Structure formats: C-alpha cells, structure tokens
Amino acid sequence: MVDDTQLRVQERVDRILNRCPAVGLAVAVTGPGVANAFQAQGYADIASKQPVTEDTVFRIASISKTFTAVAVMQLWEQGLLDLDRPANAYLRSFQLVSGHRGWRPATLRHLLTHTAGVPEWVRPSRMVSSGWFGESFAVDQRLPTLADYYSGGLRLAVEPGTIWTYSDHGFATLGQVVEDVSGLPLHLYLRQFIFEPLGMADSDLLRSERVQAHLATGYRLRSKGPRHVTDRAWVTAAASSIYSTPRDMVRYLAALLGGGSAAGGAILKPETLAMMFEAHHQNDPRIPGIGLGFLRANVGGHPVVEHQGVLPGFNSQIALAPGDGVGVVALTNGGRNAATWLTTESLRLLGDLLGAELDGIRNDIPPQAETWSGLCGWYQPRAQPTDMQAWAMLGAGVEVWVRRGRLTIRALSPIPALFRGLPLHPDDAEDPDVFRLDLARYGLGTARVVFSRDAGGMATGVHLDGLLLSAVRRDGRRVGGSG
C-alpha cells in the first residue's frame, strides 16, 4: 500500500511538471508530523542520462544563508556574540563603513534580517561585464578573500535599520564573523558543527571531491531546448555556495523541525530556533516579515518559515511549518521560470500536507470604495540605489487609482504585468486597507498588499508581502489612471 504522504508528493510533482518544465526535479517531505517521502523526475545530467536521485548533489544557492544564520546563533548560544552589538566589534578581516557620521552602527541582528544597509551590489560593473547574476569567478580561479574584495571596508548604502534590502554581501559578512570569532574557515566550521552532527555527509560549502562525483549539471531551458550552464564560484560563499543532496536536506529540515536535533546530533537549542522563526523585522505588522535568516509566511493560518535559492542553472526551496512538524524541500537543475513557481508549488504541497490551502482571492468581502480616496496617489519606492530587485518590481514609482470601478495598483516597472496594473481585492473584512493581488497567471499564487495611514486618514505607504517591498507616499503628484 502506498503511503498517503508519498502519494501526495507524487501527485504534486506530476502536477508541477505538467505545467512547469524542468530538466530534473527532486521533492522531499519530512518531519515528526508526517511520514518521510521523496519523489524525483528527470535527469541530473542529460548527456549521460543520469537520473535525479536522493543522492544527487544540487547547488542550494541562497538557502545557504540559513546555515550561516544557524552558525551565528551557535556562537550566540555560547555567549561569543551579542546580536545587538555592532558587527564591527567582531570583524577582524574588514569593517563595515558608515556612509554618514550620524548613522547608527550595523548590528548582527540587522545583518540577519537584511536591514544593515549593506548594498546588493558592491561592484556593479563586474556583474554587468561578466554577464552573470552575482559577483562570481570561474570555478578554477582563486577566489579573493572578502577583505581583498572589499578593500578592507564594505561601505553601507543607507543607515542600518531603515530599509530592508536583500543582500548576499550582508550574509557574506556574517560568514566572516563566524570565521573571525571561531578561528575556523567557514567551510570547516559548517562541516564540524552542522553537517557532521546531522549526518550530512554529502554536503559542503566548497566544490570538493565529496560533492563533485554526484553533482548535477545546471541548465537553462531555451526555445531550442536545455542549454548547459557553466558553473561559477561566488565571492559571497556564506550567502550562496552550499552543495547538498535531497537526502542531506531532509536531515537538515528534520533538525529545524525537531528543536535543533536530528540523526542523533544537535545544532541548536529549541528555544534558539523558536526565536529565529519569530518576526524580527516587519515593514508593517500585517506582513509576516522575516526572522533571523528565515523568511516568514502563512499557509491557511499555519505559520511557515521558508527560503528560496536561485543560481544560474539551479533553483531550490525549503518551507517548514514548525508548529505542525512538516517540512518540504524542492530542488531543480533547470526549470523554466522556476524562480517564480518553485516557491508557490512548495507552499502548495505544504498546504496539502497540512490540510490547508494557500490564501486566495476572497469573494465574500464587499469593497469599501468610500475609503479609496485616501489610498489613491503616487508612492516612491523605499529602496537602496543598488537594490535591483526593488527597482525592477516597483520601478520609478507605484500608482494607485480607480480603473473601471476597481481600486488598481501598478508600478512604473519594466515588468509588463506590473506596468499594466492589477486590481486590489479586499482581503480583510475588518481592515479596509488590506488587499490581495491575484498573480496566479504568473505562477505566483497571490500576494498581500497593505496600506499604512497617518492620523488624518491619508495613506503614508504601501507594503507588499513576500518580498518585503515598500513605497512611501509622494504628495503633489496627479493620479494618471482613468476612472
């Protein structure tokens, strides 16, 4: 008899691949709340026809940030770090350089929540000239140290604590803190204090012999079929460079769901993990926000923590419901637009196992048009100059207006769907300033949008869930939409 969990995973993977092509896809479920299950489709390498298995090595990309966060919290448990002290108190190899004398210092908590003011790009010209996402080097080329790459100082773009900006360089800095405080290179620290205690024998920060033998080939899906992607090494290794397998990632999820312990080993205390999963930064209280290294979400009323990973040729996702004891990991080595659909599909599978559905568009809440006049207008993106994600999504500004009798939002963005505009659907019967966008046609499900207001009832900002993007009201600008 097929286990029910295995059947649900198999059905979800079949549905995904019916809509979303991928060279290889591995999905696994674990936790004390469910039976373990694994399902794989496709090839780890097309030329050799090597299938994806539980032991196929993938690049997990930015999920590496969660491991670095765990390492930081291990040192915090030992009393070697204070999350609210300036990071410069622990950095020996380079320093974070303030852009203004009056700015508050960047703390470890700021770095863990992407609010330290660290830029997304440090050397934009290198990113553009190399043609690669991220500041990377050939795998056979010697990686510079962060001290060399930053020339001894990483200059902050904005005052810490003021703007959320997703940054690999912030987590690279945390990796340097781990090295400088522990006295170990980060790859050895992760091996000794996370991988080995959890039995993750086939995981590594480096492209070592233990991972090369079973390493999947990354692909891009083009109009003429899959094209091999030449792998690269990232200077921000602590943020993006771990190699792992579905089998090892299940062990990691089991520890995150098991209070920090699994496979006979422990990596954190239960109370520490619980603290990491709490909200430590929210652009608005009605947005789940971010914990310490983990993004927060909600699936049908169940609190969830998650993280995505994106590198050329590879996409990855973890999603966990700690209170329910269920976790999902999904890995692909070449999925068309997987950066958009992998998160949503992983959360849908998690919802299947929880008996819950992702939040959808509600049809039971009548629009409160009398409140719209205070929301209509122009909003300026609240983003660093180097934050290409924010500027791509929000563009030169966000406009809210009434079109054909519906409250509508659009961004002056290069993304056509955002520029055309999307209707705002009421999402809270008791709060007329909470809405939801329907992004299903783009493989993204829905997204919550909330407006903040001042005491006079005028909107002061608009905040988007998931990406933690915000824009602030700009006075004196004419609303350009038609009524």
N, C-alpha and C positions, 0 to 999 in steps of 0.2 A: 504494500500500500504506500502510495506517495505521500510524504509528509505535507501537511497543508501549507506550511511556510515555504517549502521548496516549490510547491505548485504555484503559489502567488508570485514568487520571484520569477519563475519560468514564464508565467503569463505576462508579467510586466515587461520582461526583456523582449519577448516576442512582439508586444505592442510597440515598444520603443523602436525596434528595428524595422517595423512595418512603416513607420513614419520618418525615422531619423537614420539615414545610412551611416554605417561605421565599419571600418576595417576590422577591428576587434573590440569587443566589449565584455567586461567582466563585472558582475554584480554579486555582492555577498551581503548576508544579513547575519547579525549575531546579537547576543545579549541574554541576560537571565530571563527576559520576558518572552523569548521566542526560541524555537529550535534553529540551530545554525543551518544556513542554506547557501548554495553557490550555483551560479549559472553563468556560462560563458558562451560566446558566439564569435566566429570569425577567426582571423589569423593574427598571430604575434608578428609574423613575417610572411609576406606574400610569396617572395621568391622561393623560399624553402618549404612553403605550405605548412609552417609550424603553427599549430592551433594555440589559441589562448587557453591557459590552464591556471590553476590556483598558484602555481609557482612561476608564472610569467612575471618578469620584472618590468614595472612601469615607472616613469617619472611622475611623481605625485605633485610636483610643482609647488604651488603656494600652500598646500596642506602642510608643507614643511614648517610653516610659521607656527602651527600648533605644537609641534615638537620643540621648537625653540622656546615657546612660551612655557611649556612643561619644564624645560631645563632651568629657565629663570625662576620658576616657582619652587623647584627643588632647592635652589640656593637660598631663596627666601625662607623656606621652611627651616633651613639650617642657621638662620639669623645672619647670613652673609650679605643679604641685600635688603634694602628698605624701598618699597615701591614708590614712595613719595619723596625720596631724596633725589637730587639732580643726578642724571645719568653720568655726568662728567665726574662725579665722585668715584665712580667705579671704572671708568675708561682709562686705560693706560696707553693704548696704541694711537688714539686720535681723540679729538674733542668735538663736541657739538658747539658750533659757533653761532652766537646770537646775532640776529640782524639789526638789533636795536638795544641800546643800553638799558632801556626801561622794561624790556621783556622779562617775564618770569622764566626760570630755568626749565628745561625739558626733563621730566622725571621718567622713571621706568614705567610707571602707570600710563603716562602719555604715550610712550613708545608701544606698549602692549595694546593700546586702543586706537592707534593711528591718529593721535591728536597732538603729537610732539612738534608739529611744524616742519618735519623732515620732508624735503621735496620728493615728488615721484621720480623726477629725472634729476640726475646730477650732471651728466654730460650729454645733453640732447643731441649734439652734433654727431656723437659716436653712434647713438641709436639710429639716427637717420641714415648716416653713411653706411652702416653695416647692413641695413635692410632687415634687422632683427628686432623683435619685441624684447625689450630689456637690454641691459648693458652687459654684453656677453663676449666670449672669446672662443676660438677654436679649441676643441677638446684636447688637442695635443700641444696647446700653447700654455705656458706658465701663467697662472692667474696672478695678478698683482695682489698684494695684501690690501686690506681696506685702508690702512694707514697711507700706503703709497697712492691708492686710487683717489682718496680724498685729500691728498697732500697734507696730511696731519690734521685737517679740520673739515667737518661736514657742516656747511652753512645752512641754517634754518631759513625757511621761506616766509613763515608767518610766526606770530607769537604762539608758543605752546598753550594748548588748552582752548584755543579759539576756533579752529576749523578742523573737521575730520577729513583727512586725505589718506587714502590707501597707499602705502609706500613700502616697497621692498627694502629700501635703504634704512627705514626705521627698524625692521626686523634684522637686517644685517648688523645694525648697531647693537641690538640685543644679543646676537650671536657673539659679537666681540666682547660684550660684557661678560658673557659666560666664560669665554676663553681667559679674559684678563683676571677674573675673580677665581676661577677654578685652577688656573695654571695649565689646563689641558687644551690642545687643539679641539675645535668643536666636533670634528668627526669622531675623535676618540672619546670625548665626553658623551656624545649621543650613544655610541657603541656600549660604553661601560655602564651608563646609568639609565638608559631607556631600552635600547634594542636587546641587549643581553638579558636583563631581568624579565623581559616579556617573551623571550624566545624568538625574537625577530631576527633569525639567523641570515636571512637573505635581503636585509635592508642595509643601506649605507648612505652617507652623505656624499661620498666620493664614488667615482666611476671605477670601482675596484674589481678585482677578479671575482669576488663573490657575487657581483651583480651582472657582470658582462656576459656570462655564459647563457643566461636566460633573458637577456634584455630584449624587449620588444622594439621593433622598428617603428618610428613615428612617421605618419603620413599626413598629407593634405589631400582632401578629395577635390579634384578639379573636374572640369567638364569632360576631359578625356580620360578620367579615372584617377585612382590614387597615385600620388607622386611622393616618393621618398623624401623625408626631411633630414637634412644633415644636422646631427645633434650638436649642441653648443654647451659651453660651461659658463655659468653665471657668476659674476663677481659677488652678487648678493646671495651666497650659498645658503645662509641660515634662513632665508626667506623663500627659497625656491628649488633646492637642488637634491632633495632626498629621493633615492631609488627604493622601491618596495614592491611587494607582491600582494595579491589578494589575500593569501594565507596569512602573511605577516600583518596586513592592515586589519584583519579580523581580530588578531591578538591585541592590537592597539585599541580598537574600538571596545573590546571586552574589558580592557583596563579602565577606559574612560567611563564605561557603564558600571563597572564593578567597584567604584570608590577608589580607583587608583591601583587596583591589584588584579592580576590575571596570570595564568600559567605558573602559579607558584611564586611570582615575583611582584614587587610593589614599586611604583614610581612616584606616587604622591599620596598624601593623606586624604581621606574622604572629604573633610571639611575644606581642604585647599581646592579640590576640584569643584566643589559646590560654589565656592567663592569665584572661581574662574568663569563659571557658567552664568553668574549673576550679571546684571547690566552695570557696566562701569562708565558707559557714555551713551547718551541718547540725544539726538538732535531735537527730540520732542518726547515727552513722557508717553505719548500714544504710539510710539515706534519702539519695537523691541530693542534695538540698538546693538551694542557689542559688549562682550565680556572681555576677559583677558586672553586675547589670542583667538577667540571663537566668536563668530557672528551669531546673532540670536534670531530666531524666527518663531512662528506659531503655526501649528497644523491642527486645525479643527479644535482649538482650545488647549492643545498639548504644547507646553514649552519645548522648544527644539534649539539645539546649537549645531552649527554647521560650518563648513569651509569648502571653498572651491579651489581647484588648481588648474592653471592654464599655462602651457608652454607650447611652442610650435610642434605639432605632431602628437601632443598628449593633452588629455583633459581628465580631471579627477574630481571626485566629490565625496565628502563624508557628511552624514546627517544623523544626529542622535536625539532621542527623546529620553533624557536621563531619568526622569520620574517614572517612565514606563519600562525602562530596561530594554530598549530596542535601538539598534544602530544599523545603518546602511552605508556601504562603500561601493562606489562605481568608478571604474577605470576604463579609459579607451585610448587607443593609439592611433586615432584618425577618424574623427566623426565630423561630418559636415555641420557647421554651426553648433558644435557641442557645447561651446561656452554659454549658449542660450538655453539649450534644452536639458542638459545633464542635471543641473540643479533641480529644475522643476520635476523631472521624472524621478529623481531620487526621493524628493519630498513626497511625491505621489505614492511611491512604493512604501515609504514610511507610514503614510496615512493609511494605506491598505492594511498594514500590519497592526495599526492602532485602532482600526475600525472608524477612521475619521477621514474627512475629505479636506483638500486644500480649500481655503476660503475662496468663494466665488462671488460673482456679481449678485447682489441681493435685489429681489424684485418686490420685497414687502415693505420698503421704506419710501414713503412719498417724498418727492423733492420739496425742499423748503426755499422756494425761489425768493421769498422776502429777505433772506439772509445773503443773497448772492452779491448785492451791490458792494458790500464791504470786502468781498473777495476779488472782484474784477480789477484788473490792472496789470502792471508790469513788475517783474521781480528780477533782481540781479543775482546771478549765481554766487554763492558763498564758497569760493574755491581758490586754491593757490594758483598762481600763474602756470606752474608746471603740471597741474592735475589734468592730464589729457582725458581721463575718464569723465570727470565732471564737465569739462568743456564740450566733449563730444555729446554728452547726454543733454546738457542744459544750454549749450551754445552761448550766444550773446545775451540771452535773456529768456525769461519764461513769461508767457502771456496767458491770462485767464479772462475769458469773456463768455458771453452768452451767444450761442450759434444755434439757430433753428429751435429756440426754446430750451436748449440744454446747456448747462454750465460746461465749458470746454477748456482744456489746457493744452498749450503747445509750447515748444521750445524752438528758438531760432538756432536750430541744430542741423548739422549735415546729415543726420539720420532722418530719412524721408518720413517715416511714420510719426516721429515726434514733431516734425515741422508741420505736417498736415493737421495735427491736433487730434486729441482723443477726448471723448466725453467723460465727465466725472460722475460716477454713480454713487449715490448716498450709501454709506456703509455702517452708520450708527444711528439708531432711532433717537437716541438721547443727545447726540452731539452733531449739529448740522455742519460742522467744519471737518468732518471725517468722510473721505470718499475712497473709491477704489477704481483703478484703471483695469480695463479688460485687455490683456496682452496675449490672449490665447493664440491668436493667429500668428504670433511671432515665436511661439514655443515657450512663452514665459509665464503662463497662467495669469495671475492678477497681481497687482501691487497696490498697497495702501498709500494714500496721499492725505496729509493733514495740514490744516492751516492754523497758524497761531495768530492771535489778535491782541491788540492793545486794549486799555481800559475803555477807550472810546468806541470799540467795536470794529475798528479798521484792521484789516489783516496786516500783519507785520512780516510774515514769512510763510513759505510753503515747503513741506518736508516730504521726501519720498522714502518709503521703506525699502529694505533690501540693500540698496547701495549707499544709504545714509547721506543722500544728497539734499542740500537745502538751497533756497534762494530767498533773498530779503526784498521787501517792498521798495520800489522806486517811485517816488512821488512825482507828479507833474508830467507823466507820460500818457498820451492818449491811447485808449484801448483800440486796437486796429481791427478786431473782428466785426462781422456783420451781425445784426440782431435777428 
